[in-house]
Amino acid sequence: MKVANHVETLDLVMNMMGQQSVIHPILLWDEDEVILVDTGIPNQLGKIREAMDKAGVHLHKLTKVILTHQDIDHIGSLPEILKAADHNVEVLAHKEDKPYIEGDKPSLKMNPEKVAKMLENLPEEQRQKIKAVFGTPPTAKVDRTVSDGEVLPYCGDLTVIFTPGHTPGHISLYHHESKTLIAGDALVVINGELQGPMPQATLDMATALQSLKKFKEFDVETVICYHGGVYNQNANHRLAELADGE
C-alpha cells in the first residue's frame, strides 16, 4: 500500500498458530538508498520480492534493513534476504536487541522452553508446522547499532525513537519527509482504531506505555503499525491521548 511518495507498506499474509493476519514491513527509497523496515516471518522472501517488484523497487537495489526489534515476525526472512541479495546489505538495530538478533542470546519470547510449552497437547501435524517456523530461530549479523534521537540521513530522513517495553531494544522511526511514524509493535491498529501495545505480546507493559510519550515530540500525519497497518485520522491527537493514558 502506498503511504507517501517512495514510502510503501509490503502487506504480507502471516499464518501463525493457526491464525491468519496481515503484517506490514515498510519499504522506503530514494536515488541512493532502498530500505526495508522489518522482514516478516521465515520463508517470506518470495512474497517480499514480489511486493518490492510491484512497487518498482527490486531486491537487488536493497541497501539497508532496519529492524524495529528481535521478534521472529520481524526478523524471520532476514537471513534469506541477505543470502538472496547479490551485494552487501547493511543491517541496523538497537544495541539492546542486537545479541538476540545475532543469536548470542535466545529470543526472549521464542526460546526453546517456550516453544516446547507451545507444542504441548497439539496434533502432530501442527507440531511439525510450528517446529518448521520456530525450531531453528533465524539469526543475522547486525552491522550497525542505532541510538535514540539519531537521524539517519536516508530517504527523506529517519529519526530513531527508542521505545523499549515490547522488547528491551524496540525502536520506532519518524520519517520527516512524509511525517510518518513507523511504530513497529509500540502501537497497533484494531478495527481502524489506533491502540497502545498489545499486553499479551509486550514484555514490560509499564515501560512500553511510558515510551508512547516520546511520540508527542513529533508532528505525525500518518502512523504505520506492523499489526494493523496505516492510521491517519488526526494522528497527533490520538497519539497524545495514548501518551496521556486516555
Residue pairs with C-beta under 8 A, 6 or more apart in sequence:
1 8
1 9
1 11
1 229
1 230
2 8
3 9
3 26
3 178
3 180
3 222
3 224
3 230
4 175
4 177
4 178
4 180
4 222
5 177
5 178
6 28
6 29
6 30
6 155
6 156
7 26
7 27
7 28
7 155
7 175
7 178
7 180
8 26
8 27
8 55
9 24
9 25
9 26
9 27
9 224
9 229
9 230
10 24
10 25
10 26
10 27
10 36
10 40
10 47
10 48
10 51
10 52
10 55
11 22
11 23
11 24
11 51
11 229
12 22
12 23
12 24
12 25
12 40
12 44
12 47
12 48
12 51
13 20
13 21
13 22
13 47
14 20
14 21
14 22
14 23
14 40
14 41
14 73
16 41
16 73
16 133
17 118
17 130
18 126
21 227
22 229
23 38
23 40
23 41
23 73
23 226
23 227
24 224
24 225
24 226
24 227
24 228
24 229
24 230
25 36
25 37
25 38
25 39
25 40
25 48
25 226
26 36
26 37
26 38
26 182
26 224
27 34
27 35
27 36
27 37
27 51
27 52
27 55
27 57
28 34
28 35
28 37
28 154
28 155
28 156
28 158
28 175
29 35
29 57
29 61
29 155
30 154
30 155
30 156
32 63
32 154
33 63
33 64
33 154
33 155
34 57
34 61
34 62
34 63
34 64
35 62
35 63
35 64
35 65
35 66
35 154
35 155
35 158
36 48
36 52
36 62
36 64
36 65
36 66
36 81
37 65
37 66
37 67
37 68
37 173
37 182
38 66
38 67
38 68
38 74
38 75
38 184
38 226
39 48
39 65
39 67
39 74
39 75
39 76
39 77
39 78
39 81
40 47
40 48
40 73
40 74
40 76
40 77
41 72
41 73
41 76
41 77
41 133
42 72
42 76
42 77
42 80
42 133
42 138
43 76
43 77
43 80
43 133
44 76
44 77
44 80
45 77
45 80
45 81
45 84
48 59
48 77
48 81
49 58
49 59
49 84
52 58
52 59
52 62
53 59
59 81
59 84
59 85
60 85
60 86
60 87
62 81
62 85
62 89
63 89
63 90
64 89
64 90
64 91
64 92
64 154
65 78
65 81
65 82
65 89
65 90
65 91
65 92
66 92
66 93
66 146
66 152
66 158
66 173
67 74
67 75
67 78
67 91
67 92
67 93
67 97
67 101
67 142
68 74
68 170
68 171
68 172
68 173
68 182
68 184
68 185
68 226
69 93
69 94
69 97
69 166
69 167
69 169
69 170
69 171
69 184
69 185
70 93
70 97
70 100
70 101
70 107
70 108
70 167
70 169
71 107
71 109
71 110
71 167
71 185
72 107
72 109
72 110
72 133
72 134
72 137
72 138
73 226
74 184
74 185
74 226
75 101
75 138
75 140
76 133
76 138
77 138
78 91
78 138
78 140
79 138
79 139
79 140
81 89
82 89
82 91
82 140
90 143
90 144
91 101
91 140
91 141
91 142
91 143
91 144
92 142
92 143
92 144
92 145
92 146
92 152
93 101
93 142
93 145
93 146
93 169
93 171
94 145
94 146
94 147
94 160
94 162
94 169
94 170
94 171
95 145
95 147
95 169
96 164
96 167
96 168
96 169
97 167
97 168
97 169
97 170
98 142
98 145
98 169
99 105
100 106
100 107
100 108
100 167
100 169
101 139
101 140
101 142
102 139
102 140
102 141
102 142
103 137
103 139
106 112
106 137
107 137
108 167
108 168
108 203
109 167
109 201
109 203
110 134
110 137
115 130
115 131
115 134
115 135
118 130
118 134
119 127
119 130
119 131
122 130
146 152
146 160
146 171
147 160
147 162
148 160
148 161
148 162
149 159
149 160
149 161
149 162
150 159
150 160
151 157
151 158
151 159
151 160
152 158
152 159
152 160
155 175
155 177
156 175
156 176
156 177
156 178
157 175
157 176
157 177
158 173
158 174
158 175
158 176
158 182
159 173
159 174
159 176
159 218
160 171
160 173
161 171
161 172
161 173
161 174
161 214
161 215
161 218
162 170
162 171
162 211
162 214
163 170
163 171
163 172
163 183
163 184
163 186
163 208
163 211
163 212
163 214
164 170
164 204
164 207
164 208
164 211
165 186
165 197
165 202
165 203
165 204
165 205
165 206
165 207
165 208
165 209
165 210
165 211
166 184
166 185
166 186
166 197
166 201
166 202
166 203
166 208
167 203
168 203
168 204
170 184
170 185
170 186
170 208
170 211
171 184
172 181
172 182
172 183
172 184
172 186
172 214
172 215
173 181
173 182
173 184
174 180
174 181
174 182
174 218
174 220
175 181
175 182
178 221
178 222
179 218
179 219
179 220
179 221
179 222
180 220
180 221
180 222
180 223
180 224
181 215
181 218
181 220
181 222
181 223
181 224
181 235
181 239
182 224
183 223
183 224
183 225
183 226
184 225
184 226
185 197
185 198
185 201
185 202
185 225
185 226
185 227
186 197
186 208
186 211
186 212
187 194
187 195
187 196
187 197
187 212
187 223
187 225
187 242
188 194
188 195
188 196
188 197
188 198
188 225
188 227
188 228
189 195
189 223
189 225
189 227
189 228
189 229
189 230
189 231
190 228
192 231
194 223
194 225
194 231
194 233
194 235
194 238
194 239
194 242
195 242
196 208
196 209
196 212
196 242
197 205
197 208
197 209
198 227
199 205
202 208
209 245
212 239
212 242
212 243
213 243
215 239
215 242
215 243
216 239
216 240
216 243
219 236
220 235
220 236
220 239
221 232
221 235
221 236
222 230
222 231
222 232
222 235
223 230
223 231
223 232
223 235
223 239
224 230
224 231
225 231
231 238
